[in-house]
Amino acid sequence: MRRGNVEFTSDLYKEIAKTKSAQNFVYSPFTVQTLLAMLASADKTSNTLTVKEIRRVAHLPQDNPSTEQAFQSIITDMNKSTNDDFKIFDVTKFYFASGYNMEPWLKDIAERTFQAETETVNFTDPSNTASGINLWVAKKTDQKITNFFKQGDIARNTDLVLINALFVMGKWECPFEKEQNVRRTFYGQNGNSDVVMMNNLQSFEYSENAKAKYLKMELRRDGGGAQAVFILPHETDGLAKLEKQVQDLLQTPSFYAAKVDVTLPKFTINGDVNLNAVLKRLGLNQIFKYWVQDLTGFGYPGHPFSVITNLFQKSHIEVDEWGLTAASVAAAVNYVDDPPDTKVFVADHPFLFEVVVDDVVVYAERVVNL
């Protein structure tokens, strides 16, 4: 699952980057895989053209039972680890037009395996329906994601909408001290800016190669297994060159413990992606065609499901000091000069950023301007 997740992360990255030149963006490859895996489960045979196409594009296991088992294990482990120090809001929901439904066997898979919700709505009143969905998303994400749907996103002839709304919050295992913050220049693709930079000198997991420096910062999650991974090209303008081989860049090398003088910017980035266009460019076409015969778990009673109308994703991510209550962790470090063998990681130019939970990339982000 890890290999397929990394491959799909890089595939999405390349396609999203094509439409967001010199822009920041954030997306969740794992939840797109989750949606597509749920759609694949709607085919009982597990072997139609539609499902084969889904598996190829999303880099999923080769049969539905294996796919469902993998996702059930991952989603269960992720959700049970949520606490005051580490939270993942992973909101997935099917909205059906009146008359459409899920067959009981598919609804059981969706709820039990993928922890998805379903609701029948009145798409002939798109404005009120969009407002209702937006209120639900805002509630599920603690008001971090609002106005999920914009005017015109939902049409009167909509049959089905699948949505992901995601938010992650985690406290650093080794937090930053606000007193160490300084203002520095960030050398962005659209020009330089004066930003608040956080500083921390601690033992972190670190690696570097000829292309970039890699920094892994643990998040305070029960049982561990949650990290933020920063990928910083050596050259100030190096990201634009390296992301042409982004799959190689995302294949992080072996980390080792090192004393690292870390300088990171504080930032908040919101992102939304219309997955229809992105997935079509990756070769996923069958589910967007009218009168799809393969997804027999959907549709009117005795009537095959017709077409996937919209696939949306909206994400929110914040990086800052995150609740510095454990002062003893960082207060003992206050160097003026770096001691011998200290690595220096200064993210003052475009970089990549991943949030990894249980070896799965749940978020990927490009930061090019602040």
N, C-alpha and C positions, 0 to 999 in steps of 0.2 A: 504493500500500500504506500509506503514511504517513497519508493522510486516513482510510482505513477503520480503521486501527489506533486513531487518536485517537477516532473515533466509537464504536468498540466499547469503548474504555477508559471513555468517559463513560457509555455504556449500562450496563456492568457496575457502575460506581461507583454509579449511581443505585439500582440494584436491591439491591446489597449494603448500601448505607447504610440502606435501609428496614428491614433486620433487625438492624442494628448501631447503633442510636441511641446517641449519646454514647459510642461505642467506637472505639478504634483498629482499623484493618484494613489488610491488605496483600494484594495479589493480582497475578497476572501476566496481563494481557489477551492478550499475544502468544502464550503457550503454550496458552491456551484456543482462540485462533484456530487454532493448529497442530493441536490435536486435532480440531477440527471440519473443518479442511481435509483431514485424513487420512480422516475418515469420508466426506467428499464424494468422495474418490478411489475409494472402494469401489463407486461407481456408474460403470460403464464408459460409459454413455450421456451422463453429465454433464448430464442435462436432466430428471430426474424431480422430482416434487413434493418429496421429501425433500431432495434436493440444493439445489433452488431456495430452500427454507426455510433451510437451513444458510447459504447465501451471503447471503441477506438479513439474517439475524440477526447473523452474524459479520462482515458488511461485507467479503466476499471478492471477488476478481475474478470475472468472469462465466463462466468456463469452467475446467475442471480443469487443462488444460495450462498456462494462464497462472498459475493459483494455485500449482501445483507448482513452476513455474520461479521464482516470486517467493520461495517459502519455501526452496527449495534454496539460492538465492543468499544469503539472509539468514542461514540457519542455518550454512552453510559459513563465511561471513565471521565470524560471532560465535565459533564454536568455534576457529578457527585463531588468534584473537587472545589466547587464554588464556595467561597467564604468571604469574610470582610476584607481580606488582603488580596484576593484574586477572584475576579468574576469574568465569566464569558456569557454574554447575552446572545444566544444563537436562535433567532426567531425564524421559523419556517412555517408557511401556511399556504394551503390551497383555497382559493376563492372560486366557487362554481356558480355559473348562471343557474337560474331556476330551471329544474328539470334534469340537469346533469347530476351525476353522482359518482361515487366509487363503489365498485362491487365490494361486498363484505370482506372477502379474502384480501383485497388490496388495502382496504381501510385498516385492517388488522396489522398488515405489514407496515403501513405508513406510521401508525401510532406507536406500535410496539418496537419496531426496529429503528425508525427515524425520528420518533417523537414529534411528528408533524401534527398540525391541527387542520381541520377542514371547516368550511362555512359556506352556506348558500346565500348569495346576495342578489340584489336587484340591479343588474348592470344597465337596465333601461333608464335608470336614474343615476347616471355616472357621477354627478357632482356629490350627491349625498353618500353614495357608495364609497367614493374616494375619501371623503371626510371621515367616514366610519373606520376605514382601514387605517388612515393616518392616526387616529386616536388610539387604536389598538397597538400600532407599532410604537408610538410614543410611550404608552404605558409599559410595554414589554421591555423597552430599552431605558427605562428610568429617565425619560424625556431627553435622552441624548440624540435621538433621531426623530425629527419632526417633519411634517409636510413631505412624507415619503412620496406620495403621488402629486404631481403637478397638474395644472389644468390641461386637459387633452390627453393625458396618459391613458385614461380609460374611456372606451367608446361604448355606445349603446349596444353594439353587436358583439361585445366581448363575451366569450364563453368561459374562459378560465384564466386566472392570474395566479402565478406562483411567485412568492416574494421571500426574500431574505433580508432581514434587518439585523445588523451585527454591531456589537459594542464590546470592547475588551478593556478591563481595568486591572492593573496589577501593581503592587508595591515592589520596588526593587529589593532584592535580598541585601544589597549594599547600597543604601540610599544616598542621594546627594544632599549636601548641606546648602541651604539657601544663601548662607553667608559667603559661600565660595563662588556664587554667581558673578559673572563679569559680562560686560558688553563687548562683543567682538564683531568683526565683519564676516558675513557669510557671502561667499563668492558664487552667486547663483547664475543660472543660465540666462536669465533676463536682466542681469545687473546685480550689483552688490547691495547689501542691506545691513543695517546695524541691528543685531539681535542679542537677546539674552542667552548666554552660554552657561551651562552647568559644568562643574568640574569635580572630579572624584579620582583619588589615587588609592587604588585597592588592588587586591589580587583578583584577576578576572581570567576567564578562558580566552585565549588569544591565538591568532594564527595570521600568517601573511604569505603571499607568493608574489610572483612577478607582476601580477595584475592589481592586487588590492590587499588591504588589511581587513581582518575579520575579528570582530569583538562579540563575545557572547556574554550577556548579562542575565543572570538568573532572576526570575520573578518569585515572590514569596507565596508559593502554592503548597498546600498540604501534599506531601509525598513527592514534591519536586516535579521535574519534567516539563517546566514551562520556562521559556527563554525568549529574550529579544536578541536577534542577531543583526548586527550592523555590518554592512559591507561598504568599505570606503576605498575608492580608487586612489592610487598614489598621486596621480596628477589632478590638478584643480578642475580641468575640463575632461577628465578621463572617463566619466560615466558614459557620455554620448558615444565614445568609441567602444567601450567594453560591452555595452548592452546589446550590441549586434550579436554577441555570443553569450546571451544572458543565461542560457542553460548551464554553460560551463561556470559562469560567475556564481550561480546559485548552488552549485555543487560544492558546498563548504568543505574545506580541508580538515584534517585532524587538528583539534584544538589542544593547547597545553596551558597549564596554569602559569601566569606571569604577573609581575607587578606592572600595572598599566596606568598611565596618567591619561584619564579620559576627559575629553571636552566635547559635550554634546549640546546642540541647541534645544530649547524648549519649543514645542510646536503642537498644534492641533490641526488635523486635516480631516475634512469630510470628502467622501467620494461617492459617486453614483455611476453605475454602468448599465447601459442597455445591452443585455446579454444576447439579444436576438442577433444583432449585427456581428458581434464578436464570435459567437458560436458558428454562425453561418460561414464566416471566413475560415474557420478551423475545419470546415467540412461537415457540420451537422445540419442537415437539410430536411430529412424525412419528417421530423416532429413538427416542422413549420408548414408542411404541405396539408392541403385540405383532404379530408376523408382518409386520415391515417387509419388503416385497418388493424394494425398490430397491437395497439395499446388497449386490449380488450377489458382491462380493469376499469376503464373510464367510459362514460357515455350515458345516453338515455337508456332505460331498460330495454334490452334487446337491440340496441342501436349502437354502432361503433362510434368511438370518439372521433371528432373531426380534426381539430387543429390546435396547436399551442399558440396562443395569441401574444402573450407578453411574458418575458422573463426579466425581472428587475433585480438589482442589488444596490443597496445603499449602505455605506460603512462609515464609521466614526472612530478615530483613534487619537489619543492624547499621550504626549510624552512630557513629563515634568518631574519634579522631585518626588511626587506621589507620597504624601503623608509621612513626613520624616519624624516618626515617633521613636525609633530605635537609634537615638543619638550616639550610643556607645559603639555602634558599628563603624561609623565614619569619623567620629570626633577625634579619634586617636591619630589621624593622619592629617598633617598640615605642613607639607614640605614646601620650602621655597625653591629649591632646585631638585631635579629628579635624581634619585640615587642611582648608583651603577646598575646596569642591566634593566632599567625601567623602559618599557615600551611606551610610545607616545601615540595616542589616537585622537586626532583633532578633526572633528566632523564640521569643518568650516567651508565645505564645498559639496556638490551633489553626491548623494549616497543612496544605497538601498537599505531597506529595513524589513525584517520578517519577525512575526510572532509565531513561535513553534511550540506546540503543545503535544506531548506524547509522540514526538517525531513527525508530527503532521503540521504543515504550514497552514495556519488558520488565517493569517493575514500576510499580505505582501504589499510593500509600499515603495514608491519612488519619491524622494524629496530633492527637488532641483531648485526651488526658490523659497525664500522665507521673508 
